Amino acid sequence: QVQLVESGGGSVQPGGSLRLSCVASGSSFNMFSMGWYRQAPGKQRESVAITARDGSTNYADSVKGRFTISRDGAENTVYLQMNSLKSEDTAVYYCYAKDPRAPLIGGMDYWGKGTLVTVSS
């Protein structure tokens, strides 16, 4: 079965950096869209950064210029480089993958369990 495992979360001061990693297993992910969502306390889960097979990316306005999403050559690992972190970036970050090979149901979504990022002084 598909499994997504995040790592790299932690506590950092404002202006600092972290890199999140997500290792995917259980399938071939070369055709998957992958990315990151986050959920802050009392807030809805929101998209942070998504990348498709062709390398196109989509970032939330709040993180543009500060965060960078990338995938490894095997395309089973996705990263989120987070620079110039702000307190409002504090959230649980979730890895996401979408298998498009189920058109009748709009694809199949998979989620990691999340990793906590805390930005505070």
C-alpha positions as a Python dict, from the first residue, in 0.01 Angstrom:
ca = {
    (1, 'Q'): (0, 0, 0),
    (2, 'V'): (105, 358, -53),
    (3, 'Q'): (277, 522, 240),
    (4, 'L'): (407, 876, 276),
    (5, 'V'): (647, 950, 560),
    (6, 'E'): (747, 1306, 644),
    (7, 'S'): (1053, 1421, 833),
    (8, 'G'): (1244, 1739, 900),
    (9, 'G'): (1002, 1928, 1116),
    (10, 'G'): (1114, 2101, 1430),
    (11, 'S'): (1148, 2431, 1606),
    (12, 'V'): (1325, 2728, 1452),
    (13, 'Q'): (1352, 3100, 1516),
    (14, 'P'): (1200, 3353, 1280),
    (15, 'G'): (1422, 3399, 978),
    (16, 'G'): (1556, 3047, 1003),
    (17, 'S'): (1529, 2757, 763),
    (18, 'L'): (1410, 2399, 759),
    (19, 'R'): (1388, 2134, 492),
    (20, 'L'): (1105, 1886, 501),
    (21, 'S'): (1132, 1549, 330),
    (22, 'C'): (865, 1303, 228),
    (23, 'V'): (955, 951, 127),
    (24, 'A'): (686, 770, -68),
    (25, 'S'): (665, 394, -100),
    (26, 'G'): (426, 129, -221),
    (27, 'S'): (384, 245, -580),
    (28, 'S'): (555, 407, -872),
    (29, 'F'): (521, 780, -829),
    (30, 'N'): (657, 912, -1156),
    (31, 'M'): (313, 1020, -1275),
    (32, 'F'): (193, 1151, -940),
    (33, 'S'): (142, 1506, -837),
    (34, 'M'): (306, 1558, -501),
    (35, 'G'): (330, 1839, -256),
    (36, 'W'): (272, 1982, 84),
    (37, 'Y'): (-24, 2106, 282),
    (38, 'R'): (-29, 2254, 627),
    (39, 'Q'): (-275, 2306, 906),
    (40, 'A'): (-228, 2561, 1181),
    (41, 'P'): (-420, 2548, 1509),
    (42, 'G'): (-777, 2657, 1454),
    (43, 'K'): (-730, 2680, 1078),
    (44, 'Q'): (-832, 2468, 782),
    (45, 'R'): (-575, 2265, 599),
    (46, 'E'): (-430, 2463, 311),
    (47, 'S'): (-215, 2393, 12),
    (48, 'V'): (144, 2514, 47),
    (49, 'A'): (325, 2385, -261),
    (50, 'I'): (239, 2131, -529),
    (51, 'T'): (445, 1996, -814),
    (52, 'A'): (327, 1793, -1112),
    (53, 'R'): (509, 1539, -1324),
    (54, 'D'): (616, 1804, -1575),
    (55, 'G'): (787, 2005, -1304),
    (56, 'S'): (528, 2277, -1287),
    (57, 'T'): (471, 2416, -941),
    (58, 'N'): (202, 2601, -757),
    (59, 'Y'): (276, 2790, -435),
    (60, 'A'): (53, 2957, -188),
    (61, 'D'): (93, 3333, -209),
    (62, 'S'): (204, 3342, 152),
    (63, 'V'): (514, 3132, 83),
    (64, 'K'): (621, 3243, -264),
    (65, 'G'): (983, 3348, -269),
    (66, 'R'): (1055, 3172, 58),
    (67, 'F'): (965, 2806, 2),
    (68, 'T'): (1081, 2575, -274),
    (69, 'I'): (938, 2234, -359),
    (70, 'S'): (1146, 1974, -539),
    (71, 'R'): (1149, 1603, -620),
    (72, 'D'): (1435, 1360, -649),
    (73, 'G'): (1532, 1177, -965),
    (74, 'A'): (1333, 868, -875),
    (75, 'E'): (1037, 1094, -806),
    (76, 'N'): (947, 907, -492),
    (77, 'T'): (1078, 1175, -259),
    (78, 'V'): (958, 1530, -233),
    (79, 'Y'): (1120, 1813, -41),
    (80, 'L'): (1011, 2147, 88),
    (81, 'Q'): (1291, 2393, 150),
    (82, 'M'): (1160, 2662, 382),
    (83, 'N'): (1361, 2981, 420),
    (84, 'S'): (1294, 3308, 597),
    (85, 'L'): (1045, 3135, 821),
    (86, 'K'): (783, 3341, 996),
    (87, 'S'): (575, 3273, 1302),
    (88, 'E'): (269, 3235, 1083),
    (89, 'D'): (434, 2935, 915),
    (90, 'T'): (382, 2738, 1235),
    (91, 'A'): (168, 2438, 1147),
    (92, 'V'): (161, 2067, 1096),
    (93, 'Y'): (289, 2001, 746),
    (94, 'Y'): (148, 1708, 552),
    (95, 'C'): (293, 1535, 251),
    (96, 'Y'): (46, 1477, -31),
    (97, 'A'): (40, 1261, -341),
    (98, 'K'): (-221, 1216, -609),
    (99, 'D'): (-242, 921, -845),
    (100, 'P'): (-419, 1037, -1161),
    (101, 'R'): (-484, 685, -1289),
    (102, 'A'): (-838, 668, -1157),
    (103, 'P'): (-1026, 911, -1382),
    (104, 'L'): (-1376, 803, -1282),
    (105, 'I'): (-1313, 908, -924),
    (106, 'G'): (-1089, 1202, -999),
    (107, 'G'): (-770, 1025, -900),
    (108, 'M'): (-656, 880, -571),
    (109, 'D'): (-521, 1098, -291),
    (110, 'Y'): (-269, 992, -29),
    (111, 'W'): (-154, 1172, 284),
    (112, 'G'): (128, 1148, 531),
    (113, 'K'): (73, 1175, 904),
    (114, 'G'): (233, 1517, 927),
    (115, 'T'): (536, 1680, 1084),
    (116, 'L'): (521, 1979, 1315),
    (117, 'V'): (699, 2302, 1231),
    (118, 'T'): (717, 2563, 1505),
    (119, 'V'): (856, 2909, 1435),
    (120, 'S'): (903, 3122, 1743),
    (121, 'S'): (1157, 3337, 1918),
}
